[in-house]
Amino acid sequence: MKATINRIGHRLRRGVVPQVLHWWGGAPLNTGGKIVLLTSLLSSVLVTGVKLLNVLEPAELFLFDQVVRWSETGSEGPSRPSQNLDPRMTIVGITEADIRQYGWPLTDDLLAEVIQTLQAQDPKVVGLDLYRSTLRPPGSTDLIESLTAPNLIAIMNVGSTQGQGEVPAPPTVEPERVGFNDFPTDSDGVIRRNLVFVRSSEGGYYSFALRVIMAYQGYASTDLRAEENHLFLGDRAIRVLSTRDGGYQNVDSSGYQILLRYRTDQMPARHLSISQVLSHQFDPDWINGNIVLIGTTAASLKDRFYTPFSFNQDEELTMPGVVIHGQMVRQLLDIVTGQPAHYRFLPPWAEGLWLWGWCLVASSLVWIVKGPSGLLLSSSVLLGGVGMGGWLAVNGLVWLPLAEPATGIVTAITVVLAYKLLYRTTHDSLTGLPNREAFMGTIQQALYHRQSTEKPVIVAFMGIDRFKVINESLGHQVGDEVLQLMAQRLVQHMPPEARVARVGGDEFALLLTHLSSSAAGELMDRLQYALSEPLTLHGQKLPSTLSIGVAISQPGLEHKPADLLRDAHTAMYRAKVLGKSRFEVFAAGMLTEAVNRLQLESDLINALDDQEFLLYYQPIINLKTGELAGFEALVRWHQKDRGFVLPSAFIPAAEETGLIMALGQWIFREACRQLHHWHTLFPHYRHLTMSINLSNRQFGQADLINQIEAALQETQVDGHCVRLEITESMVMGDVDAAIDLMLKLKSLDLKLAIDDFGTGYSSLSYLHRFPMDTLKVDKSFVGRLEKSNEDRAIINTILTLGQKLGMDVVAEGVETATQVAILRQEGCDYGQGYFFAKPLPAASALELLQQHQPLEC
């Protein structure tokens, strides 16, 4: 199972994911608008799907309660409750003190006395929020008479409140003065809804609060009209709650319900106790012409319910039933009098826009911001904006979903971050092109589908010529700009079905699946021409050429993406070797050559540790006296399996791998050690010198001076007996730095020579500034002395130049006596070549020294 999952994940990364990303925009992070739009839509759809599963409702209800408490207790607050008390209503509550004084339940005579005392103050409506289906003498006659008052509204229970069974209204009260007591509770047990009316074949059931309002306003039963989505009381329309309004996902909306507006966590109206009423300790104006509700407020009677203010859901934060009825009465009273008290809700399309808007803003911000701190700040601002929007909406009596956009914001942030992460794992951040891994997946897809087409799969590997020079001379920032411009050019000149990727530092790859081999060759020619136009950066024109290698799938062969890319790279390397700015098609011999070179580099790494390198020494002869003047140390590699390896084969490989630096250190120490040994054996050869070549990479080493100084001290060789040979190209990159390094070498008493003089590109204007002791004439000039007067003239010029600058001149590649004679005629100081001796192993060089006689010139 784990292996299967890993294969699926690998397929997604290598194949499916790159295709999806390409469909999203292909590339480039500069298509951010499209990505933001798509991620916001996707987030909206995901959150809507979650909402339909009723997952978000608990969070929506919780946040609604938070905003209600913040809006009511925070803005108006219990610190100023008098501003929230409704002057049109008074609540007479049976308190704990009343129960201790009068007992419970209240007797009929006591309740009749309370009603009569209140009726004496001429209230508009008296709402009896107490069940009284059973008389409790004494005083039943008085109570029955009190209940006949036309302004008294009684209550009945239909069997849903607090788990009680059905409790009918007092038998002497007409149905027109009876309202039901039913508090709809949400899934968390909190009362947020006001069930106003229930239709039936008998004419319908009126809630206790609705009956009180109709009596207070003088509405008859015929003034109430119930339609599908609205309840009309006179000319006032009350839009009823549906199953998905606000934060509800599937609420029971049977009957005609509205969202209950709680105005404060305190009493909605003035409060009196039974004892205060009976002792007349109240202002008659509180009763006259107003609504009076009579009910229980004592906690011990368990007539208490959870409301949005009950955030801890304990006994102290519950609200008595009579107070909830007071909230309902007050809300309905405000509605019928034209005051704002009715919650509104967004229609489904507006709710969808509300959600998508936040997802769009979240996606945009996350796309723009960078770094964890910016992301955290943006997320906090967005979530704070949702909360502030919810607070403003609730204050404006609009219930906006909050958990939905908050979830959308988090989802959008997650989707965008996931896209960015996925994008960065499959695309190059600098150019926006697919990276190597994504490109390999694209090749895999092309190989899989190639059976359905006769066209081959063609992979081109492209490298920018001399890109290293641009980086080193103009800096990496300019180098990055060159890469970006080159990527743009490639995309611009590619056929629509082609796929371009950046697969290395200055390397790009191209996949073609709809062209024949010949058409691909024509495309490569056009690319070479189109991309050869110089790039213009910061007012400076830079050369722009590509070396291209092409690999083509063969019918009947099972190719792998890595093999095709490798073969194309091998062909590109061959194009660079053959002169750059060209393309080569892969052939089997190229791979063999590349494998051999890799094996050579691998063997090189072990050769130094296995002591497979040794030095040969070629004599340098004084042409005037014929005496031995010194040797040039030349490295040789005797590979245990292949024998001697040509220097022309392993020296370039050592340069590229960096092994030349360690090898150069060994050559210098070994040559100095050998020279000291010969000086010790032959005191008359104390003038003998040793010429040692410095490689280009050695010349750029920061610790070169310290290494040479340490080797001289270790081998006890006099510095003036050691001549370091430097090529012209090594000193012409940064002339001032080269001169500074050469002066430091001279401070060690070393001799310096320019090797292969005449073949490089140094300017004669710089030569006099170089602290050189010797010029070495390249063997190509010496070899043509007998046949070319021009070469003799060149050597004459070099010799004259050396003499004028006080330098010795050594002619390399001397092979004939005629050449020796000409060189002596021209006044050349020293000669070196096969005419005198081939490079000799140390033992043969020792025999030469033992002969102690001038060589025949």
C-alpha positions in Angstrom: 0.0 0.0 0.0 2.8 2.5 0.9 4.6 1.7 -2.4 1.3 2.3 -4.3 0.8 5.7 -2.5 4.4 6.7 -3.3 3.9 5.8 -7.0 0.7 7.8 -7.2 2.4 10.8 -5.5 5.4 10.5 -7.9 3.0 10.5 -10.9 1.2 13.5 -9.6 4.5 15.5 -9.2 6.0 14.3 -12.5 2.9 14.3 -14.8 -0.5 15.4 -13.7 0.6 18.4 -11.6 2.7 20.0 -14.3 -0.2 19.7 -16.7 -2.6 21.2 -14.3 -0.2 24.1 -13.6 0.2 24.6 -17.3 -3.6 24.8 -17.7 -3.7 27.3 -14.9 -1.4 29.6 -16.5 1.7 27.8 -17.5 3.9 29.6 -16.1 4.7 32.3 -14.8 3.9 33.9 -11.5 3.2 37.0 -13.6 -0.2 35.4 -14.5 -1.2 36.0 -10.9 -4.6 37.5 -11.7 -5.7 34.2 -13.2 -4.4 32.2 -10.3 -6.0 34.5 -7.8 -9.3 34.2 -9.5 -9.2 30.5 -9.8 -8.1 29.9 -6.2 -10.7 32.2 -4.8 -13.5 30.4 -6.8 -12.1 27.0 -5.8 -12.0 28.1 -2.1 -15.6 29.4 -2.4 -16.8 26.1 -3.8 -15.1 24.1 -1.2 -16.5 26.1 1.7 -20.0 26.1 0.2 -19.7 22.3 0.0 -18.7 22.1 3.6 -21.5 24.4 4.6 -24.1 22.2 2.9 -22.9 19.3 5.1 -24.0 21.4 8.2 -20.5 21.6 9.5 -20.3 25.3 9.8 -23.6 26.0 11.7 -22.2 25.6 15.2 -19.4 28.0 14.5 -21.8 30.5 12.8 -24.1 30.4 15.9 -21.2 30.8 18.2 -19.9 33.8 16.3 -23.4 35.3 16.1 -23.6 35.2 19.9 -20.3 36.8 20.2 -21.3 39.7 17.9 -24.7 40.1 19.7 -23.0 40.4 23.1 -20.4 42.8 21.7 -23.0 44.9 20.0 -25.5 45.1 22.8 -23.5 44.9 26.0 -20.4 46.5 24.4 -22.1 49.5 22.7 -25.0 50.3 25.0 -23.9 48.1 27.8 -25.2 47.1 31.2 -23.4 50.1 32.6 -26.3 52.2 31.2 -29.3 49.8 31.3 -31.9 52.5 31.7 -31.4 53.5 28.1 -32.4 50.0 27.1 -35.6 49.7 29.1 -38.8 49.9 27.1 -41.1 52.5 28.7 -44.1 50.7 27.1 -43.7 47.6 29.2 -43.3 46.4 32.8 -42.5 43.0 34.0 -43.9 41.7 37.2 -41.6 38.8 38.3 -42.1 36.3 41.1 -38.8 36.4 42.8 -37.1 34.2 45.3 -38.2 36.6 48.1 -41.8 36.4 46.9 -41.7 32.6 47.1 -40.3 32.7 50.6 -43.0 35.2 51.6 -46.1 33.8 49.8 -45.1 30.2 48.9 -45.4 28.4 45.6 -47.5 28.0 43.7 -49.4 31.2 44.3 -52.9 30.8 45.6 -55.8 32.0 43.5 -56.7 34.8 45.8 -53.1 36.1 45.8 -52.9 36.0 42.0 -56.3 37.6 41.7 -55.2 40.4 44.0 -52.1 41.0 41.9 -54.1 41.2 38.7 -56.7 43.4 40.3 -54.0 45.8 41.7 -52.5 46.1 38.3 -55.8 46.5 36.5 -56.6 49.4 38.8 -53.8 51.3 37.1 -55.5 50.9 33.7 -52.9 48.9 31.8 -53.4 48.4 28.1 -52.6 44.7 28.2 -51.9 42.3 31.0 -50.0 39.2 29.9 -50.3 36.3 32.3 -47.1 34.2 31.6 -48.2 31.6 34.2 -50.0 28.3 33.6 -53.4 28.3 35.4 -55.4 25.4 34.0 -56.0 24.2 37.5 -57.5 26.4 40.2 -55.7 26.7 43.5 -58.2 27.9 46.2 -58.9 29.9 48.1 -60.0 32.8 46.0 -60.8 30.8 42.8 -64.0 32.9 42.2 -62.0 36.1 42.3 -59.4 34.8 40.0 -62.0 33.6 37.5 -63.5 37.0 37.5 -60.1 38.6 37.0 -59.4 36.4 34.0 -62.4 37.6 32.2 -60.9 41.0 31.7 -60.8 41.7 27.9 -57.2 43.1 28.1 -55.8 40.0 29.8 -53.9 37.5 27.6 -53.3 34.0 29.0 -50.9 31.3 28.0 -50.9 27.7 27.1 -48.2 25.1 26.5 -48.2 22.9 23.5 -45.8 20.5 25.0 -42.4 21.6 23.8 -41.1 24.0 26.4 -38.7 22.6 29.0 -39.9 19.1 28.3 -43.4 19.8 29.8 -46.5 18.1 28.4 -49.4 20.0 27.0 -50.9 22.6 29.4 -54.1 24.2 28.3 -55.1 27.8 29.0 -57.4 28.7 31.9 -60.9 27.3 31.0 -62.6 30.7 31.3 -60.4 32.5 28.8 -61.6 32.7 25.2 -59.3 31.4 22.5 -58.8 35.0 21.1 -57.0 35.8 24.4 -54.8 32.8 24.5 -51.3 32.5 23.1 -49.0 29.5 23.0 -45.7 29.2 24.8 -43.1 27.6 22.5 -39.4 28.6 22.5 -37.6 27.0 19.5 -34.1 26.1 20.5 -31.1 25.6 18.3 -28.9 22.6 18.2 -26.8 24.0 21.1 -29.8 24.6 23.3 -29.8 28.4 22.8 -33.0 30.4 22.0 -32.4 32.7 19.0 -35.7 32.4 17.2 -39.2 33.7 17.8 -42.0 31.4 16.7 -44.8 34.0 16.0 -47.6 32.0 14.4 -48.5 28.5 13.2 -51.1 28.0 10.5 -53.8 25.4 10.9 -57.2 24.4 9.4 -58.9 26.0 12.5 -57.4 29.4 11.7 -54.0 29.1 13.3 -52.1 29.3 16.6 -50.9 32.6 17.9 -47.8 33.0 20.1 -48.2 34.6 23.5 -46.1 37.6 22.4 -48.2 38.0 19.2 -51.5 38.0 21.2 -50.1 40.6 23.5 -49.1 42.9 20.6 -52.4 42.4 18.8 -54.3 43.3 22.0 -52.0 46.3 22.6 -52.3 47.7 19.1 -56.0 46.8 18.7 -55.6 44.2 15.9 -58.3 41.7 15.4 -57.7 38.1 14.2 -58.7 39.1 10.7 -55.9 41.6 10.6 -53.3 38.8 10.5 -52.6 37.3 7.1 -50.1 34.5 6.6 -48.5 33.9 3.2 -45.7 31.6 2.1 -42.7 33.7 3.2 -44.3 36.6 5.0 -46.6 37.2 7.9 -48.7 40.4 7.5 -50.0 42.2 10.6 -52.2 45.0 9.3 -50.0 46.7 6.7 -46.7 45.5 8.4 -44.9 42.7 6.6 -42.8 40.3 8.6 -40.4 38.2 6.5 -40.2 34.8 8.2 -37.0 32.8 8.7 -36.1 30.1 6.1 -34.0 27.0 6.7 -30.7 28.6 5.4 -31.0 32.2 6.5 -28.0 33.8 8.2 -25.8 31.2 9.7 -28.3 28.4 9.7 -27.8 25.5 7.4 -30.8 23.3 8.0 -32.8 24.8 10.8 -36.4 23.8 11.6 -38.3 26.7 10.2 -41.8 25.3 10.5 -44.5 27.9 11.3 -43.7 31.5 11.0 -40.5 32.3 12.8 -38.3 35.4 13.0 -34.8 35.8 14.4 -35.2 37.2 17.9 -33.5 40.4 18.6 -32.1 40.7 22.1 -31.6 44.3 23.0 -29.7 43.8 26.3 -28.6 41.0 28.6 -30.5 42.9 31.4 -34.3 43.2 31.6 -35.9 44.6 28.5 -38.4 46.6 30.7 -38.9 47.8 34.2 -39.1 45.1 36.8 -41.4 44.8 39.8 -41.8 41.9 42.3 -45.1 40.6 43.6 -44.5 42.1 47.0 -43.9 45.5 45.4 -47.2 45.3 43.5 -49.2 44.2 46.5 -47.6 46.9 48.7 -48.1 49.5 45.9 -44.4 50.4 45.8 -44.4 51.5 42.1 -45.1 54.4 39.9 -48.6 54.2 38.4 -47.2 55.6 35.2 -45.3 52.3 34.7 -48.6 50.5 34.4 -51.0 53.0 32.9 -51.6 52.4 29.2 -48.6 50.0 29.0 -48.1 46.3 28.7 -47.6 44.3 31.9 -46.2 40.8 31.9 -46.6 38.5 34.9 -44.2 35.6 35.2 -41.5 33.9 37.3 -38.0 35.2 37.6 -36.8 33.0 40.5 -34.0 30.7 39.5 -35.3 27.9 41.7 -38.4 27.5 39.5 -36.3 26.4 36.6 -38.2 28.6 34.2 -34.9 29.8 32.6 -33.4 29.4 29.2 -30.1 29.8 27.4 -29.7 32.9 25.2 -26.8 34.4 23.1 -25.7 36.0 26.4 -25.2 32.6 28.0 -21.7 32.2 26.7 -20.7 29.9 29.6 -24.1 28.2 29.7 -24.4 28.2 33.5 -27.4 29.1 35.7 -26.4 32.6 36.3 -26.4 33.5 32.6 -29.8 32.1 31.7 -32.8 34.3 31.1 -36.3 33.8 32.7 -39.1 32.8 30.3 -41.1 36.0 31.1 -38.0 38.1 30.2 -37.7 36.2 26.9 -41.4 36.9 26.2 -40.6 40.5 27.0 -37.9 40.5 24.4 -40.3 39.0 21.9 -43.0 41.5 22.7 -40.7 44.4 22.4 -39.4 43.2 19.0 -42.9 42.7 17.6 -44.0 46.0 19.0 -41.1 47.8 17.3 -41.9 46.0 14.0 -45.6 47.0 14.0 -44.7 50.6 15.0 -42.2 50.9 12.1 -39.1 50.8 14.2 -36.0 48.8 13.2 -36.2 45.4 14.9 -36.5 42.8 12.2 -33.3 41.0 11.1 -32.6 40.7 7.4 -30.6 38.1 5.6 -28.6 37.9 2.4 -30.2 36.0 -0.5 -28.2 33.0 -1.6 -26.5 34.8 -4.5 -25.5 37.7 -2.3 -24.2 35.3 0.3 -22.1 33.6 -2.4 -20.7 37.0 -3.4 -20.0 37.8 0.2 -18.0 34.5 0.6 -16.2 34.8 -2.8 -15.3 38.5 -2.1 -13.4 37.5 1.0 -11.8 34.6 -0.8 -10.7 36.9 -3.6 -9.2 39.4 -1.2 -7.4 36.7 0.7 -6.0 35.1 -2.4 -4.8 38.5 -3.7 -3.1 39.5 -0.5 -1.4 36.1 0.0 -0.3 36.2 -3.6 1.3 39.6 -3.1 2.8 39.4 0.4 6.1 37.7 1.1 7.4 36.2 4.3 5.7 34.8 7.3 5.2 38.2 9.0 3.4 39.6 6.0 1.2 36.5 5.8 0.3 36.6 9.5 -0.5 40.4 9.3 -2.6 40.0 6.2 -4.5 37.0 7.7 -5.1 38.9 10.9 -6.4 42.0 9.0 -8.7 39.9 6.9 -10.2 38.0 9.9 -10.5 41.2 11.8 -12.3 42.7 8.8 -14.8 39.9 8.8 -15.5 40.4 12.5 -15.9 44.1 12.1 -18.2 43.6 9.1 -20.3 41.2 11.2 -20.5 43.7 14.0 -21.6 46.5 11.7 -24.1 44.2 10.1 -25.7 43.0 13.4 -25.9 46.6 14.5 -27.8 47.3 11.2 -30.0 44.2 11.9 -28.4 42.1 9.1 -27.1 38.7 10.0 -24.0 38.1 7.8 -22.4 34.7 8.0 -19.0 34.9 9.6 -17.6 31.4 9.9 -18.2 30.9 6.2 -16.0 33.8 5.0 -13.5 33.1 7.8 -13.2 29.5 6.6 -13.0 30.8 3.1 -10.1 33.1 4.0 -8.2 30.2 5.6 -9.0 27.9 2.7 -8.0 30.5 0.1 -4.7 31.2 2.0 -4.0 27.5 2.1 -4.8 26.9 -1.5 -2.6 29.8 -2.7 0.2 28.7 -0.4 -0.1 25.2 -1.7 -0.1 26.4 -5.2 3.0 28.5 -4.6 4.7 25.6 -3.0 3.7 23.2 -5.7 4.7 25.8 -8.3 8.1 26.3 -6.8 8.7 22.6 -6.8 7.9 22.3 -10.5 9.0 25.7 -11.9 12.1 27.8 -11.9 11.6 30.9 -9.8 13.8 33.1 -11.9 12.4 32.5 -15.4 9.0 31.0 -14.5 9.7 28.0 -16.8 9.1 24.4 -15.7 12.2 23.0 -13.9 14.0 19.8 -14.6 11.7 17.5 -12.6 8.6 18.9 -14.3 10.2 18.7 -17.7 11.1 15.0 -17.1 7.4 14.4 -16.3 6.5 16.1 -19.6 8.9 13.9 -21.5 7.4 10.8 -19.8 3.9 11.8 -20.9 5.2 12.4 -24.5 6.9 9.0 -24.6 3.7 7.4 -23.2 1.5 8.9 -26.0 4.0 8.6 -28.8 2.5 5.3 -29.9 -0.6 7.2 -31.1 1.5 9.4 -33.4 4.1 8.7 -36.1 6.2 11.7 -35.0 9.2 11.1 -32.7 9.8 12.6 -29.3 12.6 15.2 -29.8 14.5 16.7 -26.9 16.8 19.7 -27.4 19.3 20.7 -24.8 20.5 24.3 -25.0 23.4 26.1 -23.3 24.2 29.8 -23.4 27.7 30.3 -24.9 30.2 32.2 -22.7 27.6 32.7 -20.0 30.3 32.3 -17.3 32.2 35.3 -18.7 29.0 37.4 -18.4 28.6 36.4 -14.7 32.2 36.9 -13.8 32.6 40.3 -15.6 29.2 41.9 -15.1 27.9 40.2 -12.0 25.2 37.6 -11.3 22.4 40.2 -11.4 23.1 40.9 -15.1 23.5 37.1 -15.6 20.0 36.6 -14.1 18.6 39.3 -16.5 20.3 37.5 -19.4 18.6 34.2 -18.4 15.2 35.9 -18.1 15.6 37.5 -21.6 16.7 34.3 -23.1 13.8 32.5 -21.6 11.4 35.1 -23.1 13.1 34.7 -26.5 12.8 30.9 -26.4 9.1 31.0 -25.5 8.5 33.7 -28.2 10.1 31.7 -31.0 8.7 28.3 -30.0 5.9 26.6 -31.9 2.7 26.5 -29.8 2.9 22.7 -29.0 6.6 22.9 -27.8 7.5 22.8 -24.2 10.4 24.9 -22.8 12.1 24.4 -19.4 15.1 25.6 -17.5 17.1 22.5 -16.5 20.3 24.1 -15.2 22.2 27.2 -14.5 22.5 28.5 -18.0 20.8 25.5 -19.7 17.4 25.2 -21.2 15.6 22.2 -22.7 13.0 22.0 -25.4 10.5 19.2 -26.1 9.0 18.7 -29.5 6.3 16.0 -30.3 4.7 17.2 -33.5 7.7 17.6 -35.8 9.6 15.2 -37.9 13.4 14.9 -37.6 14.0 17.1 -40.6 11.5 19.7 -39.5 13.2 19.7 -36.0 16.6 20.4 -37.7 15.1 23.4 -39.6 13.6 24.7 -36.3 17.1 24.5 -34.7 18.5 26.5 -37.6 15.9 29.1 -37.2 16.4 29.2 -33.4 20.2 29.7 -33.9 19.5 32.6 -36.2 16.7 34.2 -34.1 18.6 33.9 -30.8 22.0 35.1 -32.1 20.8 38.7 -32.0 22.8 40.5 -29.3 21.0 41.2 -26.0 20.7 44.9 -24.9 21.0 45.4 -21.1 21.5 48.7 -19.4 22.6 50.3 -22.7 25.2 47.6 -23.3 25.0 44.9 -26.1 25.9 41.4 -25.0 26.6 38.4 -27.3 23.7 35.9 -27.4 24.4 32.5 -28.9 23.3 29.0 -28.0 24.9 25.6 -28.4 22.2 23.0 -28.9 22.2 19.2 -28.7 19.3 17.2 -30.0 18.2 13.7 -29.1 15.5 11.9 -31.1 13.5 8.9 -30.0 13.9 5.8 -32.2 11.1 3.5 -33.3 11.0 0.2 -31.5 13.3 1.4 -28.7 12.2 1.8 -25.1 13.4 5.3 -24.1 13.5 6.8 -20.7 13.2 10.6 -20.0 16.5 10.7 -18.3 18.2 9.0 -21.2 16.8 11.4 -23.8 17.8 14.4 -21.7 21.3 12.9 -21.1 21.8 12.2 -24.8 20.7 15.8 -25.7 23.1 17.2 -23.1 25.9 15.0 -24.5 25.2 16.4 -28.0 25.2 19.9 -26.7 28.6 19.4 -25.1 29.9 18.2 -28.4 28.5 21.3 -30.1 30.4 23.5 -27.6 33.6 21.5 -28.2 33.2 22.0 -32.0 33.1 25.7 -31.7 29.8 26.8 -30.0 26.8 28.5 -31.7 25.7 25.4 -33.4 23.6 22.3 -32.9 24.6 18.6 -33.0 22.3 15.6 -33.2 23.2 12.8 -30.7 25.0 9.8 -32.1 26.0 6.6 -30.2 29.7 7.5 -30.2 29.1 10.6 -28.2 27.7 8.6 -25.3 30.8 6.3 -25.4 33.0 9.4 -25.4 31.1 10.9 -22.5 31.2 7.7 -20.5 35.0 7.4 -21.1 35.5 11.0 -20.0 33.5 10.4 -16.8 35.5 7.3 -16.1 38.7 9.3 -16.7 37.5 11.9 -14.2 36.7 9.2 -11.7 40.1 7.7 -12.1 41.7 11.1 -11.7 40.2 11.5 -8.3 41.9 8.3 -7.1 45.1 8.8 -9.0 46.7 11.3 -6.6 45.9 9.1 -3.5 47.2 6.0 -5.2 50.4 7.8 -6.2 49.9 7.2 -9.9 51.4 10.6 -10.9 55.1 11.0 -11.6 57.3 13.8 -12.9 59.4 13.7 -16.1 62.1 16.3 -16.6 63.0 17.8 -20.0 66.5 19.5 -20.1 66.9 23.2 -21.0 70.2 23.9 -22.7 72.3 27.0 -22.9 72.6 27.5 -26.7 75.8 29.5 -26.3 77.7 27.0 -24.3 75.8 23.8 -24.8 75.7 23.3 -21.0 72.7 22.0 -19.1 70.9 25.0 -17.6 67.9 23.4 -16.0 64.8 21.2 -16.4 61.1 21.7 -17.0 59.0 19.5 -14.8 56.3 17.7 -16.7 53.6 15.6 -15.1 52.8 12.1 -16.3 50.1 9.7 -15.3 50.7 6.0 -15.3 47.3 4.4 -14.8 47.5 0.9 -13.4 45.0 -0.5 -16.0 45.7 1.6 -19.0 49.4 2.5 -18.7 50.5 6.0 -19.5 47.6 8.5 -20.2 48.4 11.4 -22.5 48.6 14.8 -20.7 46.3 16.2 -23.4 43.7 13.8 -22.2 43.8 14.2 -18.5 45.1 17.8 -17.9 41.8 19.4 -19.3 39.8 17.0 -17.2 41.8 17.9 -14.1 41.2 21.6 -14.9 37.4 21.1 -15.1 37.1 18.9 -12.0 39.3 21.2 -9.9 41.8 18.4 -9.2 44.5 20.5 -10.9 44.9 22.6 -7.8 45.8 19.6 -5.6 47.9 18.1 -8.4 49.7 21.4 -9.0 50.7 21.6 -5.3 52.1 18.1 -5.5 54.0 18.9 -8.7 55.5 22.0 -7.2 56.7 20.2 -4.0 57.9 17.1 -5.9 59.9 19.2 -8.4 61.4 21.4 -5.7 62.3 18.2 -3.7 64.0 16.7 -6.8 65.9 19.9 -7.5 67.2 20.1 -3.9 68.3 16.5 -4.2 70.3 17.2 -7.4 71.8 20.4 -5.9 73.0 18.3 -2.9 74.5 15.5 -5.1 76.1 17.9 -7.6 77.4 21.1 -6.0 78.7 22.2 -9.4 75.1 22.3 -10.6 73.9 24.7 -8.0 72.9 27.0 -10.8 70.5 24.4 -12.1 66.9 25.7 -12.4 63.5 24.0 -12.4 60.7 25.3 -14.6 57.2 24.5 -13.2 53.9 25.3 -15.0 51.1 27.1 -13.1 47.6 26.3 -14.2 44.9 28.9 -14.7 43.0 27.8 -11.6 46.2 27.7 -9.5 46.9 31.3 -10.6 43.5 32.3 -9.2 44.0 30.6 -5.8 43.8 33.0 -2.8 46.4 31.1 -0.8 48.9 30.5 -3.7 51.6 32.6 -2.1 51.4 30.8 1.2 51.5 27.4 -0.5 54.6 28.2 -2.5 56.4 29.8 0.4 55.6 26.7 2.6 56.9 24.3 -0.1 60.1 26.3 -0.6 60.8 26.2 3.2 60.0 22.5 3.4 62.2 21.5 0.5 65.0 24.1 1.3 65.2 25.2 -2.4 66.5 28.7 -3.2 63.6 30.7 -4.8 65.8 32.0 -7.7 66.4 28.4 -8.9 62.6 28.0 -9.5 61.0 29.4 -12.6 57.2 29.6 -12.7 55.7 29.4 -16.2 52.5 31.4 -16.8 50.5 31.6 -20.1 49.5 34.9 -21.6 45.7 34.3 -21.1 46.2 33.9 -17.4 47.4 37.4 -16.8 45.1 39.3 -19.3 41.8 38.9 -17.4 42.6 41.4 -14.7 45.9 42.9 -15.5 46.4 44.9 -12.3 45.5 41.9 -10.1 47.9 39.7 -12.1 50.7 42.2 -11.7 50.1 42.4 -8.0 50.3 38.6 -7.7 53.4 38.4 -9.8 55.2 40.9 -7.6 54.3 38.8 -4.6 55.8 35.8 -6.3 58.9 37.8 -7.1 59.2 38.7 -3.5 59.9 35.0 -2.8 62.9 35.3 -5.2 61.1 33.2 -7.8 61.7 33.6 -11.6 58.7 34.1 -13.8 58.3 33.1 -17.5 55.6 33.7 -20.1 54.9 30.3 -21.7 53.9 29.8 -25.3 54.6 33.5 -26.1 53.2 34.6 -29.4 50.0 32.4 -29.4 48.0 34.4 -26.9 46.3 37.7 -27.0 48.4 39.9 -24.7 49.1 43.4 -25.7 52.7 44.5 -26.1 51.7 47.7 -24.2 51.3 45.5 -21.0 54.4 43.4 -21.5 56.8 46.0 -20.0 54.7 46.1 -16.9 54.9 42.4 -16.2 57.9 41.5 -13.9 59.0 38.6 -16.2 62.4 37.1 -16.4 61.9 34.8 -19.4 60.0 34.6 -22.7 59.4 31.1 -24.0 58.9 31.0 -27.8 56.1 28.6 -28.8 57.2 25.5 -30.6 54.8 26.3 -33.5 57.2 29.1 -34.6 60.3 27.1 -34.0 59.0 24.1 -36.0 58.7 26.3 -39.1 62.0 28.1 -38.9 63.6 26.1 -41.8 60.7 26.7 -44.2 59.3 30.1 -43.3 61.1 33.4 -43.3 58.0 35.0 -41.6 58.4 32.7 -38.6 62.1 33.5 -38.4 61.2 37.2 -38.5 58.7 36.6 -35.7 61.4 34.9 -33.6 63.8 37.6 -34.3 61.3 40.1 -33.1 60.6 38.2 -30.0 64.3 37.8 -29.3 64.9 41.5 -29.8 61.9 42.3 -27.6 63.3 40.1 -24.8 66.7 41.6 -25.0 65.3 45.1 -24.9 63.2 44.2 -21.8 66.1 42.4 -20.1 64.5 38.9 -20.4 66.0 35.5 -21.3 64.5 33.8 -24.2 63.9 30.0 -24.4 62.9 28.3 -27.7 60.6 25.3 -27.3 60.2 22.3 -29.6 63.8 22.3 -31.0 64.1 19.2 -33.1 66.9 19.7 -35.6 70.4 21.0 -35.8 69.4 23.5 -38.4 66.9 25.0 -36.0 69.7 25.2 -33.3 72.0 26.9 -35.7 69.4 29.5 -36.7 68.5 30.2 -33.1 72.1 30.7 -32.2 72.5 33.1 -35.1 69.5 35.0 -33.9 71.0 35.2 -30.4 68.5 33.0 -28.6 69.6 32.2 -25.0 68.2 28.7 -24.4 66.7 25.8 -26.2 64.4 22.9 -25.2 63.2 20.0 -27.3 63.6 16.5 -28.6 66.9 17.4 -30.3 68.5 17.6 -26.9 66.4 15.1 -25.0 62.8 13.9 -24.5 61.3 14.4 -21.1 63.2 12.0 -18.8 62.2 10.1 -15.7 64.1 11.1 -12.6 66.6 8.2 -12.9 67.5 9.1 -16.5 67.8 12.8 -15.6 70.2 11.8 -12.9 72.4 9.8 -15.4 72.4 12.9 -17.6 73.7 15.0 -14.7 76.3 12.4 -13.9 77.8 12.7 -17.4 78.9 16.2 -16.5 79.6 17.3 -20.0 78.0 19.8 -22.4 75.4 18.4 -24.9 76.3 18.6 -28.6 74.7 21.6 -30.2 
